[in-house]
Amino acid sequence: MSELHLQIDGRKVAASAGMTVLEAATNAGIEIPTLCHFDRLEPFGGCRLCMVEIEAGGWTKMVVSCVYQ
């Protein structure tokens, strides 16, 4: 898999392709609060507690980190 480089809260984070923002943050030791996320269930983003702002290519967007790759 290819490796992606992200910046979360000013910290450089490496992530694999297909990994969610929540997984990348968790692997880097960055906590994003969740309510409906459980490792043994398919993520569906129902509670919206893990919303984060994505900045890329000059645009910003609010996304649910447990489902956004």
N, C-alpha and C positions, 0 to 999 in steps of 0.2 A: 504494500500500500504506500501511497505517496504521503509525505509529511507536510503539514501546513504549519505556518507560524502565525500566531495570534498575539495580540496584546490585550490583556485583561487587567483592568485597574493599574495600568502602568507597568505590569510585569509581562515579560516575554514568555509565551507558552507554546509548546509544540503539541500538535494534535495529528492524528491519523485521519485520512479521508474517510468520511462516513461517521465520524465521531460527532456527537452533539456538543453544543457549547457548554452545557452542564457537565458532561463527562470530561471535557478538556479542562474546565475550571477545577473540578473535583480532583483530577489527577495532579494538578499543579498546587493543590492545597488551598484553593480559593473557594470559600463557601458561598453558595447561592442558595437562599432559603427556598424550600419546596414544601408542598403539602401533599399533593397527589402522587408524587414520584415514588416508585418502589422498584428496586432492581429486578424483581422477579415478574413484573408485569410490563406489558407493552406500554410505552409512554403515550399519553394522549393530550397533555397540556390543559386539562380541564380547570384547574384551580387558578391558573394564571399568576401564581405567587412568584414564579421564577422568571418573570419578565425582565429582559435586559435590553439596552440600547446598543445596536450594531452600527458601527461607522465604517463605511468602505466606499472607495471610489467617489468621494465627495457627497455621499448621501447618508442619512441616518434613518434607522427604522427600529421600531420596538418589536421584539420577537419573544416567543416562549422558549427559554433556553433548553428545556428538557426534550424538545422535538426539533429544534432548528439545528441543521448540520452545517 
